[in-house]
Amino acid sequence: MEDTSENISKKSEKKKENFGSSEYQISVFTKRIKNLTEHLKSKKKDNNTRRALMKLVGKRKKLLSYVKSKSGDKYESIIKSLGLRR
């Protein structure tokens, strides 16, 4: 998954370090969501992690809707590169 976040960060080169860009944040959130999902498959009763996962999903959803309102093309490219269902 790190390859995907690196690819997105290279595509959206507004400045040399663009850690604050929406595209980069969405890719980082997606990576963390996948890791937490794998953790919850083995530890089903870990409710604190489940809550953190839901918060991350909400943040990613807000960022995706922001990107979609600003530029539909960027939104589509992010969805395809990260393999998200929408």
Residue, then its C-alpha position, 0 to 999 in steps of 0.5 A: m500500500e505504500d507504493t500507492s501513497e507514494n504514487i499519489s504523492k508524486k502525481s500531485e506535486k504542488k510542492k516538494e513535501n505535500f503531506g497536507s494534500s487531500e490526495y496524500q491524506i486519503s491514501v494514508f487513511t486507506k492504508r491505516i484502515k486496511n491495517l486496522t481491518e486486518h487487526l480486527k479480523s483476529k481480535k473481534k472484541d477490540n472495541n477501541t480499535r473498532r471505534a478508531l476505524m470508524k473515525l478514520v472511515g468518516k475522515r476519509k469519507k469527508l476528504l473524498s467528498y471534498v475532493k469530489s466537490k473540487s475536482g471530479d477528475k482527481y476524485e475518479s483517479i484517487i478511487k481507481s488508484l486506491g481500489l475503493r468502491r464508490 
